């Protein structure tokens, strides 16, 4: 994994952590759409990570099942 990919994953995790902590401190009472800008930034980071990983887009990267063949039989919806 390249350094650039690691940095992108770190930024994605930081956004997740910020949202989680903010929800916990605010007791989950953020107004509707409050995190939209952060979630848009996060999605852009996922798109960049997908491009660096040679996927056409982030959704394809997230739905890739390579390496999960032994676990696919355990999933009830497959």
Buried (B, 14 or more C-beta within 10 A) or exposed (E): EEEEEEEBBEBBEEBEEEBEEBBEEEEEEEEEEBBEEBBEEBBEBBBBBBEBBEBEEBEEBEEEEEEEEEEEEEEEEE
